[in-house]
Amino acid sequence: MDEELKKEIRKMALQNAFEHGGETRDKIILGKILGTKPEFRSKVKEISGDISEIVSIVNQLSLEEQEMEIKKKFPEILIPKEKIVEREGLPELKDAEQGKVITRFPPEPNGYPHIGHAKAAIINSEYAKMYGGKFILRMDDTNPEAERMEYHAAIKVGLEWLGIEFDIVKSTSDDMELFYEKGMELINLGKAYVCTCKREDVSKNRRERKACKCSKEDIEKNNKNWEKMNNKFKPGDAIVRFRGDMKADNAVMRDPVLFRIIEGKHYTLGEKYRIWPSYDMAVAIEDSIDGVTHAYRSKEFELRKELIDAILDALNMRKPAQGFFSRLEFKGMPISKRIIKPLIEEGKVTWYDDPRLPTLEALRRRGIKPEAIRKFIMSLGLTKANTLAPFDALEAFNRKFVDADSIRLFMVNNAKKLSVKNLPISSVEISNHPINDMGKRTIEIDGNFYISGEDAQTIKEGSQIRLLGLGNIHITKQGIELEGEFVENGDTKDIPKIQWVPQKTAHMIKMIIPKTLFIGDEFNEDSLEELDVYTEPHYLQLKEGEEVQFVRFGYCRKDSQNQAIFTHK
C-alpha cells in the first residue's frame, strides 16, 4: 500500500474515532475508503490488513492525543462544517400592506433556468403569498440577439415544475411603444442624449470620468439623432445615454446606456423594432407601470438601484421598494451559461438536463424534488453574504421528501454468483418500505443468486451470511463463484446481512453517478461515473421518473427501463 493511501486511511480513522468518543472500527474505515476510492473494491483483502493495523494504533491513542495529531496533520477536520438551518418564512417587508403587495420575477429568456432563478422566483412568490398580493412573471426580452423561444418555454416549464403560480404573465417587449415615449420624454427634458462616440471612447471616458462632446448637444439635435437611430444609424453608431454624473463613484451612474440599436430578429416581434431599451431602462419603467411594490433581486444588481430610482425620478414615476439577496450557486456547479454552453458544445456534458448541472432540468432529472428546493431556498433567507452552498445541503432537504415515498429494491454491483442448495421455498414476499405501507412484492427464486462483489470478498468458507428477507446461508465454497446451503432458523446476530437478486430474472441497468463538475477552476474529468448493475425485475414496473432507494446504495431516480440516476445517499 502506498504512503498516500495510508495517510488517507489514518486521517479517516482519526476523524471517525475523535467524533465517536475515541474509537473506530475496521469495517467503518473500509467502507469509507471504498466509497471514496472505488478502484480498491477489487483489492479488499490486500488493504484490510493495513486498515486493521492503522485502526488499532489510532484506537490506542487517547482523545487528547487524537486531537493533537489532527491539529498537527489534518487541521481541516476541525473546521466547522457548513450548516443550512431551516427557517420558517421570510422577514417582514417594510411598508407592506396586506392585499396590496405586488412582486415580480423578470428572467431574461437567454438560457435554461437554474437554481439561481429558482431562488429569485421563490422569494418573490413567497412575499406575494405572505401579503395576499399579486405575483408577476415578466419575460425580460429586450435583447433579440441572445433570446429564443426555446429558453422562454424552458423558463415557464421550470417554474411550473417548481409549483410557482403567477397572477399576471407578460413580456417586457409588450411595452415597446411606451419605452419610446419615455425615452423621448427624457431627451426633451434634457435628462438623456444620443451619443455617437465610438464604443471604446465611451468606455474610456467612463473610466476617466469625462463627459463626451455629445452630452453638450441641444435637445433639437438629440431629437434628430433619435430619428436617425430609427432609420439611418447602424448598430454601434449611436446609443441613448442617461444624463447621470460622470464624476460619480458609482460607475453605473456615469451616463449609462438607455437604448441601443439591435437588428437581430426578435423571437416574437420579428424585425418590427431596431431600437431596444437597456435592462435599466426597461426594468425601471416596467416595475413602475406594473404596480410592483417590492422588487427583490440578486445583489449584483444592487449598484443599479441608484440608477433605476434616478430614471423614475426624472420621469416623475412611482418607485418600487428594492431589496437584494445573495446569488445562489453550488460548489463545483457553476450556473453561468458562458461556462455551461461550451461544456455542452464540447461534449463534456450531454445537455442542460445533465445531472451534474445546477439547471432546473438537471435537478429534476437527478431526482431533486421541487418541495426540497423551496425549503432549501427559504432556509437561506435574505442574506447578502455570498452563498456558495455545498450540494449536500440541498440533499439533506430532499432526503426528507423522497424517503417516505421511495420503494426499496435490491441492487448489486460487480455481481458474483451464489448457488444455494436446499431452499425450502420458490418465492419470497418482501415489503416495499420498512415503515410505510407501500405494499409488498414477490420475488421468484430458484437457488441461483447474484450478490455484490464487495460482499463476496468478505465472505469466508464455513461462515454464515443472511440474504435479506430470505434467510441464513452456510457458505460451503468460496471462489470465483460461491456455494452454500440454506439454514433453517438461523441466528441473525452478528451475521452479515447481504442483498441479492435472482440470476434468472435479474435486470441489468446502467447506474449514472454524478459527481462534482469542477474542482476549483478545473473541469473534473471524473465527474460522471457509470456502473453496470443488476436489480430486481420489479424495477421494470416502476414509472419513469419514480424515485427508488437501492438498499445500501442510496436514492436513485428511474431515468428509463435500462438506466437510473443516483440522487444521493
N, C-alpha and C positions, 0 to 999 in steps of 0.2 A: 504494500500500500504506500502511495506517495505521501510526502510530508504535508502537502496542501490539504489532502483529504483527511489526514489525521488531525490537522489543525481545525478543520471544519467540524469533525466529529467531537473534538474536545469542546469547541465553542458551544455546540448544541447540547452536549451533556452538562456543561457548566450552567447554561441558561436554564435548562429544564430542572436541574437539581435545585438551583437557587430559588426558582419560582415555586418549588414544591417541598419546602422545608429541608433542603439539603441532600435530597436523594432522588435518583432517577433510575430507570431500568433499561436493560439492553434492547428490549423489543420496541420501546418508545423511540429510542435514538435510531434504531434500524429503520423504523417506519418513516422517520423524518428524513433520513438520508435517501431512502428510496423514493420519497416524494419529491425531493429537490433534485436528485440525480438518478433519473430512471435508468441510465445506462448501467447501473450497478445491480439491477434486478436479476441479471443472469450470473452475478458473482456473489450471491448472498453468503455462500459457505466461505468464500475467501475473505470477506470483510467482517463476518460475525465475530471471529476470534479477537480481532483488533478492537472492535466496538466493545466487547465484553471487558477487555483489559482496560480500556480508557474509562469506561463507566465505573469499574471497580476502583480505579485510582481517584476519580472525582468524588465518589461516594465516601471515600476515606477522609476527605477534606472537611473541615468544619465550615459552617455557613460563612464565618468571617474570612476564612482562607479562600473560599469560593468567590466571595465578593471582591477580595483583594486582587485575585487573578483576573477577574472580569474587568475591574477598573484599569488594570495594567495592560492587558492584552486585547480585550474586546469591549471597550467603553460604550460602543454603540448599543449594547444590550440594555444598558441602564437608562438610555434616553426614553422619556415617557412616550408611549405610543399615542398617535393622534386619535382623538375620540370625537365622534359626532354624537352630541347629546340631543335626543329628541325633544322638541319643543311643541307646545300646543298653541297654534295660532300665530299671528303676526302682531307686531306692536301697533298701537292705535295710530291712525292718521291725524295729523294736525289740521284743525279747522274743517273736519269732515262732518257732514250732516247725514243722518240716516235717510236713505232713499234718494240722495242727491249726488252720490259719488259716481263718477264715470272714469273708468280706466281704459287703457288700450294696450294692444300688442302689435307693433308695426314691423314685422320681419321683411327684409328685402328678399324677393324670390330669385336669389343668385346662387343658391346651393341647397343641399339637403339639410333639414333641420337636425340639430344636435342637442346635447344635454344643456348647453348654454341657452338655447332658445327655450327649452323646457322651463328653465328657471325663471326667465323673464315672463313667460306666458302664465305660469302657475302663480307667481307672486301677484301679478296684476289681476288675474282672475279671482284669486282668493280675497283681495281687497274689495272687489266689486261685490262678492258674496257677503263679506262681513258687514257691509253697509246697505245691503239690499239695493245696490245700484245697477249700473249697466257696464258691460264689457264689450269693447270694440276690437274686431280683427281688421286691421288695415294693412293691406299689402303695399309696401313702400316701393313702388315700381316706377321710379323715375330715372333709371339708367338702362336704356334699351340694349346697350352693348353687352351687359352682363346677365340680364334677366331672361328667364324662359318659363313657358307654361309648365314644363316638366317640374321645375322647382316650386312653382305656385301650387301645383297639385300635391306635391310631396309634403309641403308645409301643412296643407289642410288635412291630409291623411294622418300625418304625425300628431297634429293637435287633436284630431278625432280619437286616435288611439289613446292619447293621454286622458281622454274623457273631458276635455275642456269645451265648454259651451259659450257661444257668443250671442249677444243681443243684436249686434249690427256687424255686417260684413261688407267691406268696401275696399276700393283701391285708391291710393293717393292720386293716380292719374285720372280719376273721375273728375278732379277739380282743376284741370289744366287751365281752363279759361280764367278761373279765379286767381290762379298764380300769376297769370299775365297781368290781370287787373291790378293786383297788389304790387307787382314788380314795377309797373308804370307809375303807380302812386308813389312808391319810394323814390323813383327817379324824379318825378315832378316836385317832390318835397325836398329835393336836394340831399336825400338820405342814401342814394345809390347812384352809381355811374357806370357807363360802359367803358371797359378797359381794353385797349387794342395792343398793349405791350406783349412782347414775346413771353412765353411761359417761363423761360429761365430768368428773364428780367424781373418778372413778378415775384418769383421765389427769392431772388437776390435782394430785392427791395424790402421784402417782408423780413428777411433775416437781418438786414441792416437798419430796419425801421425807418425807411424813407418813402415818402409819397411819390407817386409817379405823375408825369405830366397830365395823364388822362383824368386824374382826380380834380384837376383845375378847370376842366371843360364846363361850359354852361349847360343849363337844362335843355335848351334847344338842340345843341349838338348831341347830347346824350339821347334825346328822342330820335334823332335821325339815325344814330348808330344802332339803336334798338331795332328800328325798321330794317336796317341792313343785316342785322343778325337773323331776321326772318327770311331774307331772300338773296343776300349777296355774300355776306361773310361766310367763310368756310370754318369747319371745326378747328379750334385753336387760334382763329383770327381775333376773336373777341369774347369777352365774358362780362357779366354784370357783377359788380362788386359792391358790397355794403360799405357805406362810409362809417368806418369804425374809428379806431385810434391806432395809427401806425407806431406810436410810441408805447403802446400797452405792453405790460409784462406778459399778459395772457396772449400768446401768439394768435389764438383763434380770432381775436378782435382786430387784428391788423388787416383791415379791409378784405374780409373773406369773400369767397365766390357765392353769389346767389343764383345765377343762371349760367349755363354753358350750352354750346351747340353740340348736339349729338345726332348724327344722321343714320344711326343704326335703326333697324326695323323693330318697333315695339311689338311684343307678343300678342297684344290685343288691339292696339291702336294703329298698327302698321306704320306708315310714314306720314301720318296726319300732322305731327309736330316735330320740329327740329330744335327748338329751344326748350331745355329741361331744367327744372329747379334743382338746386342742390339739396342735400339732406336737411341742412339747417333751415333753409327757406321753407321747404315742404313741411317738415315736422312742426315748425312754429305755427304756420297757417292752419294746418290740419288739426292740431290739438286744440287750437282756439275755436275754430268753427264747429268742431265735433262736440264741443262742450266738455272736453276732458278736464276733470278737476285735479287729478293726481296722475302725473306721468312718471313711472318708475322704469329705469333702465340701468344697464351695467355702467360701472364707474368710469370707463374710458370716455364716456360722453359728458363727464362732469364739467370739464372746462368749457363745454359748449352751452352750458346753462346761461352764462352771461350774454352770449350772442343771441340765443333764442329769445330771451327776455328783451334785449335791445331791439330786435326786429319787431316784436309785438308792441313795444312802447312807441316805436317810430310810427307804427300804423294805428296807434290808439286802439289796439285789440286786447281782449281779455287774456290774461296769462294763467296757465295752469301751475299748480304747485309741482315742483320737480324733486324727485328722490332718486338715490343711486345705491346700488349694491355691487358686491364683488362679482367679477366674471367667474364662471364655474368651468373648471376643467378637471380631468382625472390625470394623475401621474402617469406619464408614458403613453397617454392617449390624446394627442393634440386635436383640437376642434377646427383648426384653420383649414379652409378649403384649399389654400395655397400649398398646404402640406399634403392633404388627403388626395386631391385630384392627381398630382404626379404619381403617387403611390399606385393609384388605380391604372393610370396610363402605362406605368412600367410593369404592371402585373404583380406587384408586391402584395397588394390586397385585391380581392376579387371585384368588389363593387361597394356601394355605400351601405350595403347590409352585411358586410364582412364583420363577423362577431368580435373582431379586435378593435373596431372603431367605436367612437362615442356618439355616432349618429343615432337618431331615434329608430331608424330602420334596423340598425345593427343591434341595439339594445333589445328591441322586440324579438329579433331572431335568436338572440342569445338566451332569451328566457327571462329577461328582467320585466317585472310587472309594472304597469303604469302607476298603480297604487303605491308601490315601493318608491318610485321616482318622486312622486308627490310628497310622501312622508320624508324622504331624504332631503329634498329641497326645503321643505318647511322647517326641518331641523336646523338648517344653516342660518335661518333668519335673514336680516337685512345688513349683516356686517359688510363693511367695505374692505376688510382685510382680505388679501389675496387668498382665494380658495382653490388650491391645487390639491384636491382630495384624493386619498387612496381609494381605489376601486372597491376594496373590501368594505368601505364604509357604506356604499350602496348595497353591497351584497348582504350586509347584516340586516338591512331593512327588507330586502327581497326575500330572505330566508323565512321571515315571519309569514309572508303571504303564500309561498309555494309549499311550505312544509305540510300544511293541513290537507292540501288538495292533490298532493303528488303520490301516485301509486308507487309502491316499492316493487322492484323487479331485481332478479339476479342477473349479473353480468360478469363474464370472466375475460381477462386479458392474458395474452401469451398462453393459450389454453394447453393443458396437459390432460391426457386421457386417464380415467379411473374406471376400472371394471369391478363391480361388486357382485358377489355371489349371495345366494340365499335371501334375496329381497322378498319379504312376505307380501308385498303389495305391488300393484301395477300402476298406481296413480297416487298422487298426494294432493291434498287441498291446502292452500296457503292463503292467509289473509293478505289483502292488498295494502293494508295500512296497519301499523302496530297498535294504534289507538282509536282512530276514527273508523266509523262503519262505512267502508268503501267496497264491501263485498269480498268475495274470495275467488280464486282462480284454481283450476285443476290442471296439474301437470302430469302428463303421461310419462312413465318411467319403465325402463327395461334392464336396468343394471349397468348401463354404459353412460358415463358422465364426462363432462369437461369441468375441470377446476382450474383456477388461475395458476400460472407458472410460479408466481411468487409464493403462493401457499404450498405448492408441490415441493418446493425446495426446502421447506422447513419440516416436512413430514418424514419421520423415520420409520423404517420397517419394524413391525412389532408394536407400534404405538396405536392409539385410537384417535380418531377425529370425529366430529359431528357434522354431518351435512345438514345445514339449516332447514328446519321444517320437515326433515325426513327421519333422521336417527343416527346412531353411532355406527362407525365403520372401523373394524380392526384391519390395519394395513398388513398384508401378508407379503407384499413385494414392492420394493421401491427401485425404480429405474427410469428408463425413458418413458415407460407407462407404469401406472400404479395399479395394484390389485388389492382387493380387500374382501372382507366378509361382513355381512350385516350382524349387528349385535343387539339382541333383544334386551330391552330395559337397561340400556347402558347408562352409566353415570355421566352426568353433564358437567360435573365440577372439574375445573382446571383442564378442560379438553378444548383444543382449537375448534372454533365454530367457523365452518367454511361454506361459502356459497358455491353454487353449482348450476349447470344447465344440462339437460339430457342431450346426448350426442345426436340422437335420431331426429329431434325436432329443433335443435339449436339454430338460431337465426343470426347470421353474420351481419354486422353493421360497421360502418366507419365512424369512429368517435373523434370529433373535432374538438380540440382543446385550445382555446385562445389564451395567449399569454401577453405580457406587456409588449406593446408595439414598439416603443422607443425606450432605450436605456440612455439617459442623458439626452444628447442630441443625435445619437446614432440609432438608425433603424435596427431592430432586433431581428436578425435573420432566423432565429429560432422561436419567433413569436407565435407560430402555429404548429401544434403537434397533432399528428393523426395516428390513431390506433385502430387496428382491425380486431374487433372483439366479438364474442358470442353472447347473445342474450336469449331470453325465453321467447317462445313463439308468440306469447301474449303481446309482445311489443307490436306485432303487426295489427292488433286490434285497436291500438291507441290512435286517436285522431292526430293528424299533422298539426304541430304546434303545441301539443299537450306536454305538460311537464311531468317528468318521471324522476324518481330517485333510485339510482342504481346502488344497491346495498354496498356499503364500504367504499364507495367511489365518489358519489356526490349527485347533486341535482343536474339534470340534463333536459334539454328540450328536443322533442322528436322533430327533426328537420325534414325527414322523408322516411319511406319504408326502409331505406338502407343507410340512413345517416342520422346521427344525433349530435347535438352540440352541447358541450359541457358548460353549465351555467356557473356553478360554484359549489364548494363543499357544503 
